[in-house]
Amino acid sequence: MGLRRPAARRPALPGTDPGEAAAGAARIGNRALALWLVLLTAGVVLLDSLTGTDLPLIPLLVVLPALASVFCTVRQTVGVACWVTLVVVGSRIAATGAFWDVFFLIGFTVLACALGVVACAARIRHATEVARLRSAAVALQRQILRPLPVVTRQLRAQGIYEPIEEDRFVGGDIYEVVQSPHGTRVIIGDVQGKGLPAIGAGFAALGAFREAAFREGDLTAVAAALEDAVVRHNAFTAETGETERFVTALLLGFDGGDRVSAVNCGHLLPRMLHDGAATKVALRLVSVPLGMAELSGEARAAETFGFPLGAALVVFTDGVTEARDATGAFYPLDERLGRWARDEPRELLRSLQADLEEFSGGVRRDDVAVLVLTRRPEGCGGLTTGHGPAAAGPA
């Protein structure tokens, strides 16, 4: 039909946000637009000549500027409006009829064309504002999260992070890796809901984790500090009329040995890749999400599991497991991880990212955050981080 994606347009100028440039880009090329315009006009004029003066069809051309306002730029819509006006005026002047009938028809055509141009300008303005706000939210979230990879004395963390960047802006996936006197502490979590309020709750949890992970020797005390931070954040947002939110989170502690401490606050279970097999880590002590401790009478507890040298621990958010294909089926993560169990973390992440994109057809409903954690031999250096934004893809 001549339609094309905005991505087919020429690259945006330096300093221009890609989302804003795409909002004002045409969805149909000039040549395709001119071809369809001529064909539709010729068809209407032909039908009008066949029906005669009893049923004039030329006024039907006024719908073309309205259609153009949905798919075209303002300049293209102005061109369509001018073309329609010239065709209608030329055809009515050449035809015989009462003066006032011709006058009102021309006036109606000009008004309809003007409204089409105004509607196009309003659509592009609104889309640009939404893209600008979405871009600001995504940039804020990327600044909150640490760039990947992160290398500590105990482990190396590589991963991918892809914000959804849809109309409701971004989701609330969080992650962090902290080198502390007690070893390396890792968190991956998912805030309920999307948008800037979710980012606020995620930032409250991250700030508390960065402080408590360094200060507290017990991983359950770190979880308690996060619980208090989320509760305080909810109390503040409730005063402003916002919805209270909870955070599912998985906290991990690495002390350099072959055992890992874990506190699971309602999050997805990690997967272990070892000896060419992918297995689900069976954490038995799963507590309620952060922000909901008062609803449960049980205190959070830590448990340990084995993490041999050479194995890889995969932690992720539900943007991976809840990805769907065209039939509505969920992404088979365990099956896919089994195929890549012998791959290096970098290759595994690249394969997972490409496979998710292909499986979902490029349609994502939530953020995607995945960390692949591998142990480092004893005596390695301290904390280093990757360069560039965490959302740039596999690190």
HELIX and SHEET records of a PDB file:
HELIX    1   1 PRO A    6  ALA A    8  5                                   3    
HELIX    2   2 PRO A   18  ALA A   23  1                                   6    
HELIX    3   3 ASN A   30  THR A   51  1                                  22    
HELIX    4   4 GLY A   52  ASP A   54  5                                   3    
HELIX    5   5 ILE A   58  VAL A   62  5                                   5    
HELIX    6   6 VAL A   63  PHE A   71  1                                   9    
HELIX    7   7 VAL A   74  ALA A   94  1                                  21    
HELIX    8   8 PHE A   99  ILE A  144  1                                  46    
HELIX    9   9 LEU A  196  ARG A  215  1                                  20    
HELIX   10  10 LEU A  219  GLU A  239  1                                  21    
HELIX   11  11 ALA A  293  LEU A  295  5                                   3    
HELIX   12  12 ASP A  318  THR A  321  1                                   4    
HELIX   13  13 LEU A  333  ARG A  339  1                                   7    
HELIX   14  14 PRO A  345  SER A  360  1                                  16    
HELIX   15  15 ALA A  390  ALA A  392  5                                   3    
SHEET    1   A 7 ALA A 277  LYS A 280  0                                        
SHEET    2   A 7 ARG A 271  HIS A 274 -1                                        
SHEET    3   A 7 ALA A 312  PHE A 316 -1                                        
SHEET    4   A 7 VAL A 368  ARG A 375 -1                                        
SHEET    5   A 7 LEU A 155  GLU A 162 -1                                        
SHEET    6   A 7 VAL A 150  VAL A 151 -1                                        
SHEET    7   A 7 THR A 384  THR A 385 -1                                        
SHEET    1   B 5 ASP A 173  SER A 180  0                                        
SHEET    2   B 5 GLY A 183  VAL A 191 -1                                        
SHEET    3   B 5 VAL A 247  PHE A 254 -1                                        
SHEET    4   B 5 ARG A 259  CYS A 265 -1                                        
SHEET    5   B 5 VAL A 286  SER A 287  1                                        
SHEET    1   C 5 ASP A 173  SER A 180  0                                        
SHEET    2   C 5 GLY A 183  VAL A 191 -1                                        
SHEET    3   C 5 VAL A 247  PHE A 254 -1                                        
SHEET    4   C 5 ARG A 259  CYS A 265 -1                                        
SHEET    5   C 5 GLU A 303  GLY A 306 -1                                        
END                                                                             
